[in-house]
Amino acid sequence: MSAVRKPIKAAGAPWDIAGLQKLAAVLLKELKVRGAILDIFLLKDKDIAALKARFIAKRTEPNVLSFKEPLAFPHPETKKKYLGEVYLNKDILRHSPDRAAPLLLHGILHLLGYDHIKKPDAVKMEKMEVKILEKI
């Protein structure tokens, strides 16, 4: 798993660098994704809101964003498949650490090609989220 850029600095917060890396590894294993890595970034509410406004017109809570890696983008530092980047709102995680697994899973599913633009796709993605979260 690639490094998480900044730990959450809240008293007793369980989602530090090591915790998020372990969680991502568990989620990837449950999704049967082997030999892959991703980057996880933690941003303040205002920063993730600005990033979301730049790339997504839909006005919803700025909680998680994902950006897939372009297929031909080289990563000579690893032989693993690089999935892309997941950005999590560290202010949300500070106040509601129980949201880390659902948000990280949602972001990873987007990297794997799931979306929720059309209703059937949203239902499929939600079922996958429920299935994996129940397992872990």
NORRA-V908326 format. One record per backbone hydrogen bond with DSSP energy under -1.0 kcal/mol. NH is the residue of the N-H (numbers start at 1). CO is the residue of the C=O. E is the energy in kcal/mol with one decimal. If there is no record, write none. Layout:
# NORRA-V908326
nh=(NH NH)
co=(CO CO)
e=(E E)
This chain:
# NORRA-V908326
nh=(2 5 13 16 20 21 22 23 24 25 26 27 28 29 30 31 32 33 37 39 41 43 48 49 50 51 52 53 54 55 56 60 63 65 67 69 73 78 81 83 85 86 87 88 89 90 93 94 95 96 99 100 103 104 105 106 107 108 109 110 111 112 113 114 122 123 124 125 126 127 128 129 130 131 132 133 134 135 136)
co=(38 40 10 14 16 17 18 19 20 21 22 23 24 25 26 27 29 28 81 84 86 88 44 45 46 47 48 49 50 51 52 58 61 87 85 83 70 75 35 37 67 39 65 41 63 43 89 90 91 92 96 97 99 100 101 102 103 104 105 106 107 108 110 109 118 119 120 121 122 123 124 125 126 127 128 129 130 131 132)
e=(-1.1 -1.3 -2.4 -1.1 -2.5 -2.3 -2.5 -2.4 -2.6 -2.2 -2.4 -2.6 -2.7 -2.1 -2.5 -1.9 -1.4 -3.0 -2.6 -2.4 -3.0 -2.7 -2.5 -2.2 -1.8 -2.1 -2.6 -2.5 -1.5 -1.3 -3.6 -1.0 -1.9 -2.1 -2.5 -2.1 -1.7 -1.7 -2.8 -3.1 -2.4 -2.6 -3.2 -3.2 -2.0 -2.4 -1.9 -2.0 -1.7 -2.9 -2.3 -1.6 -2.4 -2.9 -2.7 -2.3 -2.3 -2.5 -2.8 -1.8 -1.7 -1.5 -1.6 -2.5 -2.5 -2.5 -2.1 -2.5 -2.6 -2.4 -1.9 -2.4 -2.6 -2.6 -2.5 -2.7 -2.3 -1.3 -1.9)
